[in-house]
Amino acid sequence: MYGIKPIIYTVKHLNTFIFTLLLSIVFVQGADYMPSKEQGKPREKDTEKNSGGGFLDGILGGGGTEESRQKKLDKINKIVIDDFEIAVRLEPSTISTKAESAVTQVYLTVFNKSKYVRTFNFNNAQKYDFLILDKNGKELYRWSSEQAFSEALVSTIVNPKEKIQYTEKLPLTFGDTKLGSGEYTVVGLVKGYSDFKQSTVLKIQ
């Protein structure tokens, strides 16, 4: 108790130079706990040791292909087939060989039945594709083979209880191939998501 007053008195009347010097020592000792350009080489070494793409690269694991990074993003987004309903339909689904219009309109519908917003990430501007297969499963036609796509990365957001729909006209004659009478399988798929596909039957008679 009696020793406190002399100490307070002494501190209050310290020489300005000594007080400033003491403060400088305190701040110098504490400076290492925060980033500073004035830290010099020690800070530069730390930066080199911890160099990288930052927080997002830490989550995604740094390097890897764009496709692998997309898969990791999808994992974070929790893109799973159980949260969706996929449907494919044709208009018309039955076509006569004598029909003047040798095309059918195909629709691919992706319905988000979950209560969460879901985001699909694509490596380029292609988001979907349509295929025509014969009865043995051989691919006869692929819609994307006749298209050109931008290389820009794109995303599609699907709100809860909402759907997105893609539609194209599929020809029944392509190149030297003309579909004859019989049944064919039309497949609609979301590009880059192997589980997100569905098929339906096209009848030509």
Short mmCIF file of the C-alpha atoms (twelve columns), coordinates in Angstrom:
data_MODEL
# 
_entry.id   MODEL 
# 
loop_
_atom_site.group_PDB 
_atom_site.id 
_atom_site.type_symbol 
_atom_site.label_atom_id 
_atom_site.label_alt_id 
_atom_site.label_comp_id 
_atom_site.label_asym_id 
_atom_site.label_seq_id 
_atom_site.Cartn_x 
_atom_site.Cartn_y 
_atom_site.Cartn_z 
_atom_site.pdbx_PDB_model_num 
ATOM 1   C CA . MET A 1   0.000   0.000   0.000   1 
ATOM 2   C CA . TYR A 2   2.692   2.523   1.068   1 
ATOM 3   C CA . GLY A 3   4.977   1.660   -1.825  1 
ATOM 4   C CA . ILE A 4   2.397   2.421   -4.505  1 
ATOM 5   C CA . LYS A 5   2.375   6.247   -4.195  1 
ATOM 6   C CA . PRO A 6   6.123   6.696   -4.777  1 
ATOM 7   C CA . ILE A 7   5.922   4.443   -7.860  1 
ATOM 8   C CA . ILE A 8   2.965   6.389   -9.297  1 
ATOM 9   C CA . TYR A 9   4.723   9.632   -8.547  1 
ATOM 10  C CA . THR A 10  7.874   8.435   -10.301 1 
ATOM 11  C CA . VAL A 11  6.006   7.234   -13.413 1 
ATOM 12  C CA . LYS A 12  4.116   10.486  -13.732 1 
ATOM 13  C CA . HIS A 13  7.332   12.467  -13.640 1 
ATOM 14  C CA . LEU A 14  9.511   10.323  -15.862 1 
ATOM 15  C CA . ASN A 15  11.651  12.166  -18.299 1 
ATOM 16  C CA . THR A 16  9.817   12.447  -21.673 1 
ATOM 17  C CA . PHE A 17  12.694  10.815  -23.506 1 
ATOM 18  C CA . ILE A 18  12.806  7.785   -21.205 1 
ATOM 19  C CA . PHE A 19  9.019   7.325   -21.323 1 
ATOM 20  C CA . THR A 20  9.041   7.477   -25.125 1 
ATOM 21  C CA . LEU A 21  11.907  4.990   -25.240 1 
ATOM 22  C CA . LEU A 22  10.010  2.550   -23.020 1 
ATOM 23  C CA . LEU A 23  6.933   2.793   -25.232 1 
ATOM 24  C CA . SER A 24  9.048   2.133   -28.318 1 
ATOM 25  C CA . ILE A 25  10.490  -1.027  -26.780 1 
ATOM 26  C CA . VAL A 26  6.997   -2.293  -25.926 1 
ATOM 27  C CA . PHE A 27  5.642   -1.715  -29.442 1 
ATOM 28  C CA . VAL A 28  8.680   -3.252  -31.118 1 
ATOM 29  C CA . GLN A 29  8.292   -6.404  -29.050 1 
ATOM 30  C CA . GLY A 30  4.591   -6.627  -29.911 1 
ATOM 31  C CA . ALA A 31  4.965   -5.878  -33.610 1 
ATOM 32  C CA . ASP A 32  5.676   -9.486  -34.558 1 
ATOM 33  C CA . TYR A 33  2.081   -10.457 -33.801 1 
ATOM 34  C CA . MET A 34  0.663   -8.447  -36.724 1 
ATOM 35  C CA . PRO A 35  1.603   -8.157  -40.402 1 
ATOM 36  C CA . SER A 36  3.931   -5.314  -41.196 1 
ATOM 37  C CA . LYS A 37  5.872   -4.255  -44.254 1 
ATOM 38  C CA . GLU A 38  8.588   -3.022  -41.929 1 
ATOM 39  C CA . GLN A 39  9.315   -6.459  -40.550 1 
ATOM 40  C CA . GLY A 40  11.788  -7.040  -43.328 1 
ATOM 41  C CA . LYS A 41  13.236  -10.431 -44.171 1 
ATOM 42  C CA . PRO A 42  11.621  -12.425 -41.362 1 
ATOM 43  C CA . ARG A 43  8.180   -11.439 -42.648 1 
ATOM 44  C CA . GLU A 44  9.207   -12.116 -46.248 1 
ATOM 45  C CA . LYS A 45  10.319  -15.634 -45.304 1 
ATOM 46  C CA . ASP A 46  6.973   -16.285 -43.666 1 
ATOM 47  C CA . THR A 47  5.212   -15.059 -46.790 1 
ATOM 48  C CA . GLU A 48  7.230   -17.354 -49.023 1 
ATOM 49  C CA . LYS A 49  6.613   -20.304 -46.754 1 
ATOM 50  C CA . ASN A 50  2.866   -19.711 -46.728 1 
ATOM 51  C CA . SER A 51  2.484   -18.522 -50.314 1 
ATOM 52  C CA . GLY A 52  -0.536  -19.791 -52.205 1 
ATOM 53  C CA . GLY A 53  -3.923  -18.860 -53.659 1 
ATOM 54  C CA . GLY A 54  -5.451  -17.833 -50.365 1 
ATOM 55  C CA . PHE A 55  -8.474  -19.014 -48.430 1 
ATOM 56  C CA . LEU A 56  -10.400 -20.560 -51.361 1 
ATOM 57  C CA . ASP A 57  -7.372  -22.522 -52.565 1 
ATOM 58  C CA . GLY A 58  -6.999  -23.841 -49.054 1 
ATOM 59  C CA . ILE A 59  -10.526 -25.208 -49.171 1 
ATOM 60  C CA . LEU A 60  -10.175 -26.604 -52.685 1 
ATOM 61  C CA . GLY A 61  -6.770  -28.134 -52.073 1 
ATOM 62  C CA . GLY A 62  -4.617  -25.813 -54.188 1 
ATOM 63  C CA . GLY A 63  -3.798  -27.167 -57.635 1 
ATOM 64  C CA . GLY A 64  -5.596  -29.670 -59.803 1 
ATOM 65  C CA . THR A 65  -7.574  -29.360 -62.990 1 
ATOM 66  C CA . GLU A 66  -10.574 -27.095 -63.427 1 
ATOM 67  C CA . GLU A 67  -12.733 -30.216 -63.472 1 
ATOM 68  C CA . SER A 68  -11.437 -31.417 -60.098 1 
ATOM 69  C CA . ARG A 69  -11.900 -27.938 -58.646 1 
ATOM 70  C CA . GLN A 70  -15.467 -27.946 -59.952 1 
ATOM 71  C CA . LYS A 71  -16.147 -31.259 -58.232 1 
ATOM 72  C CA . LYS A 72  -14.851 -29.861 -54.953 1 
ATOM 73  C CA . LEU A 73  -17.035 -26.780 -55.345 1 
ATOM 74  C CA . ASP A 74  -20.005 -29.039 -56.035 1 
ATOM 75  C CA . LYS A 75  -19.202 -30.990 -52.889 1 
ATOM 76  C CA . ILE A 76  -19.280 -27.749 -50.920 1 
ATOM 77  C CA . ASN A 77  -22.547 -26.863 -52.656 1 
ATOM 78  C CA . LYS A 78  -23.882 -30.354 -51.851 1 
ATOM 79  C CA . ILE A 79  -25.041 -31.056 -55.398 1 
ATOM 80  C CA . VAL A 80  -26.521 -34.534 -55.038 1 
ATOM 81  C CA . ILE A 81  -29.079 -36.267 -57.220 1 
ATOM 82  C CA . ASP A 82  -31.311 -37.031 -54.234 1 
ATOM 83  C CA . ASP A 83  -32.217 -33.335 -54.046 1 
ATOM 84  C CA . PHE A 84  -33.481 -33.243 -57.640 1 
ATOM 85  C CA . GLU A 85  -35.947 -34.735 -60.052 1 
ATOM 86  C CA . ILE A 86  -34.771 -35.116 -63.647 1 
ATOM 87  C CA . ALA A 87  -37.185 -35.588 -66.539 1 
ATOM 88  C CA . VAL A 88  -36.932 -35.808 -70.318 1 
ATOM 89  C CA . ARG A 89  -39.870 -35.622 -72.716 1 
ATOM 90  C CA . LEU A 90  -40.394 -35.361 -76.454 1 
ATOM 91  C CA . GLU A 91  -42.955 -33.493 -78.525 1 
ATOM 92  C CA . PRO A 92  -43.904 -35.503 -80.478 1 
ATOM 93  C CA . SER A 93  -42.639 -38.782 -79.055 1 
ATOM 94  C CA . THR A 94  -43.997 -40.755 -82.022 1 
ATOM 95  C CA . ILE A 95  -43.202 -39.691 -85.570 1 
ATOM 96  C CA . SER A 96  -44.322 -41.105 -88.889 1 
ATOM 97  C CA . THR A 97  -41.694 -41.797 -91.519 1 
ATOM 98  C CA . LYS A 98  -43.964 -39.859 -93.854 1 
ATOM 99  C CA . ALA A 99  -44.022 -36.738 -91.678 1 
ATOM 100 C CA . GLU A 100 -42.918 -33.539 -93.363 1 
ATOM 101 C CA . SER A 101 -41.143 -32.299 -90.243 1 
ATOM 102 C CA . ALA A 102 -38.362 -34.768 -89.450 1 
ATOM 103 C CA . VAL A 103 -37.554 -33.266 -86.041 1 
ATOM 104 C CA . THR A 104 -38.720 -33.665 -82.482 1 
ATOM 105 C CA . GLN A 105 -38.564 -31.143 -79.647 1 
ATOM 106 C CA . VAL A 106 -36.786 -32.485 -76.556 1 
ATOM 107 C CA . TYR A 107 -37.089 -31.016 -73.049 1 
ATOM 108 C CA . LEU A 108 -34.750 -31.638 -70.132 1 
ATOM 109 C CA . THR A 109 -36.161 -30.510 -66.767 1 
ATOM 110 C CA . VAL A 110 -34.182 -30.254 -63.525 1 
ATOM 111 C CA . PHE A 111 -36.363 -29.692 -60.459 1 
ATOM 112 C CA . ASN A 112 -34.834 -28.742 -57.095 1 
ATOM 113 C CA . LYS A 113 -37.045 -30.504 -54.570 1 
ATOM 114 C CA . SER A 114 -34.870 -29.552 -51.597 1 
ATOM 115 C CA . LYS A 115 -35.352 -26.499 -49.386 1 
ATOM 116 C CA . TYR A 116 -31.950 -25.064 -50.288 1 
ATOM 117 C CA . VAL A 117 -30.569 -22.987 -53.146 1 
ATOM 118 C CA . ARG A 118 -28.295 -25.106 -55.336 1 
ATOM 119 C CA . THR A 119 -25.635 -23.877 -57.770 1 
ATOM 120 C CA . PHE A 120 -24.374 -25.845 -60.767 1 
ATOM 121 C CA . ASN A 121 -20.868 -24.929 -61.930 1 
ATOM 122 C CA . PHE A 122 -19.773 -25.567 -65.512 1 
ATOM 123 C CA . ASN A 123 -16.295 -25.581 -67.082 1 
ATOM 124 C CA . ASN A 124 -17.600 -23.781 -70.173 1 
ATOM 125 C CA . ALA A 125 -20.835 -22.434 -71.625 1 
ATOM 126 C CA . GLN A 126 -22.219 -25.921 -72.298 1 
ATOM 127 C CA . LYS A 127 -24.717 -26.809 -69.578 1 
ATOM 128 C CA . TYR A 128 -26.526 -29.787 -71.107 1 
ATOM 129 C CA . ASP A 129 -26.520 -32.289 -73.929 1 
ATOM 130 C CA . PHE A 130 -28.896 -34.584 -75.827 1 
ATOM 131 C CA . LEU A 131 -28.115 -37.960 -77.361 1 
ATOM 132 C CA . ILE A 132 -29.947 -40.428 -79.594 1 
ATOM 133 C CA . LEU A 133 -29.101 -44.105 -79.098 1 
ATOM 134 C CA . ASP A 134 -30.176 -47.157 -81.039 1 
ATOM 135 C CA . LYS A 135 -31.729 -50.254 -79.425 1 
ATOM 136 C CA . ASN A 136 -28.271 -51.605 -78.619 1 
ATOM 137 C CA . GLY A 137 -27.194 -48.434 -76.841 1 
ATOM 138 C CA . LYS A 138 -24.950 -47.240 -79.652 1 
ATOM 139 C CA . GLU A 139 -24.724 -43.472 -79.924 1 
ATOM 140 C CA . LEU A 140 -26.120 -42.230 -83.231 1 
ATOM 141 C CA . TYR A 141 -26.322 -38.530 -82.569 1 
ATOM 142 C CA . ARG A 142 -24.996 -36.009 -80.041 1 
ATOM 143 C CA . TRP A 143 -26.425 -32.495 -80.061 1 
ATOM 144 C CA . SER A 144 -23.247 -30.819 -78.751 1 
ATOM 145 C CA . SER A 145 -21.133 -32.172 -81.633 1 
ATOM 146 C CA . GLU A 146 -22.711 -29.567 -83.880 1 
ATOM 147 C CA . GLN A 147 -22.317 -26.675 -81.436 1 
ATOM 148 C CA . ALA A 148 -19.575 -24.257 -80.384 1 
ATOM 149 C CA . PHE A 149 -19.270 -23.135 -76.776 1 
ATOM 150 C CA . SER A 150 -17.481 -20.300 -75.028 1 
ATOM 151 C CA . GLU A 151 -14.693 -21.373 -72.669 1 
ATOM 152 C CA . ALA A 152 -15.938 -19.038 -69.936 1 
ATOM 153 C CA . LEU A 153 -16.843 -20.660 -66.622 1 
ATOM 154 C CA . VAL A 154 -20.561 -20.325 -65.932 1 
ATOM 155 C CA . SER A 155 -22.980 -21.182 -63.140 1 
ATOM 156 C CA . THR A 156 -26.703 -21.822 -62.877 1 
ATOM 157 C CA . ILE A 157 -28.638 -21.228 -59.658 1 
ATOM 158 C CA . VAL A 158 -31.748 -23.279 -58.922 1 
ATOM 159 C CA . ASN A 159 -33.955 -22.004 -56.118 1 
ATOM 160 C CA . PRO A 160 -35.822 -24.349 -53.761 1 
ATOM 161 C CA . LYS A 161 -38.956 -25.904 -55.290 1 
ATOM 162 C CA . GLU A 162 -38.120 -24.393 -58.684 1 
ATOM 163 C CA . LYS A 163 -36.879 -25.880 -61.942 1 
ATOM 164 C CA . ILE A 164 -34.721 -25.108 -64.922 1 
ATOM 165 C CA . GLN A 165 -35.516 -26.423 -68.372 1 
ATOM 166 C CA . TYR A 166 -33.393 -26.899 -71.484 1 
ATOM 167 C CA . THR A 167 -34.903 -27.598 -74.879 1 
ATOM 168 C CA . GLU A 168 -33.630 -28.222 -78.394 1 
ATOM 169 C CA . LYS A 169 -34.851 -29.590 -81.709 1 
ATOM 170 C CA . LEU A 170 -33.433 -32.995 -82.560 1 
ATOM 171 C CA . PRO A 171 -33.202 -33.939 -86.220 1 
ATOM 172 C CA . LEU A 172 -34.074 -37.410 -87.408 1 
ATOM 173 C CA . THR A 173 -31.662 -37.070 -90.289 1 
ATOM 174 C CA . PHE A 174 -28.040 -36.121 -89.595 1 
ATOM 175 C CA . GLY A 175 -25.115 -36.492 -91.936 1 
ATOM 176 C CA . ASP A 176 -25.544 -39.682 -93.934 1 
ATOM 177 C CA . THR A 177 -27.790 -41.203 -91.269 1 
ATOM 178 C CA . LYS A 178 -31.572 -41.224 -91.434 1 
ATOM 179 C CA . LEU A 179 -33.482 -42.832 -88.605 1 
ATOM 180 C CA . GLY A 180 -35.725 -45.604 -89.904 1 
ATOM 181 C CA . SER A 181 -38.720 -47.248 -88.304 1 
ATOM 182 C CA . GLY A 182 -38.165 -48.485 -84.788 1 
ATOM 183 C CA . GLU A 183 -37.593 -47.316 -81.235 1 
ATOM 184 C CA . TYR A 184 -34.726 -45.099 -80.147 1 
ATOM 185 C CA . THR A 185 -33.567 -43.816 -76.777 1 
ATOM 186 C CA . VAL A 186 -33.200 -40.065 -76.305 1 
ATOM 187 C CA . VAL A 187 -30.982 -39.078 -73.392 1 
ATOM 188 C CA . GLY A 188 -30.908 -35.645 -71.774 1 
ATOM 189 C CA . LEU A 189 -28.108 -34.820 -69.342 1 
ATOM 190 C CA . VAL A 190 -26.589 -31.999 -67.324 1 
ATOM 191 C CA . LYS A 191 -23.007 -31.528 -68.483 1 
ATOM 192 C CA . GLY A 192 -20.402 -32.536 -65.935 1 
ATOM 193 C CA . TYR A 193 -22.885 -34.198 -63.587 1 
ATOM 194 C CA . SER A 194 -22.922 -37.897 -64.370 1 
ATOM 195 C CA . ASP A 195 -25.947 -38.673 -62.188 1 
ATOM 196 C CA . PHE A 196 -28.053 -35.921 -63.694 1 
ATOM 197 C CA . LYS A 197 -29.480 -37.613 -66.763 1 
ATOM 198 C CA . GLN A 198 -32.715 -39.165 -67.880 1 
ATOM 199 C CA . SER A 199 -34.030 -40.851 -71.001 1 
ATOM 200 C CA . THR A 200 -37.214 -41.453 -72.908 1 
ATOM 201 C CA . VAL A 201 -38.305 -43.431 -75.965 1 
ATOM 202 C CA . LEU A 202 -38.683 -42.031 -79.471 1 
ATOM 203 C CA . LYS A 203 -40.840 -44.088 -81.798 1 
ATOM 204 C CA . ILE A 204 -40.620 -43.845 -85.577 1 
ATOM 205 C CA . GLN A 205 -43.219 -45.764 -87.533 1 
# 
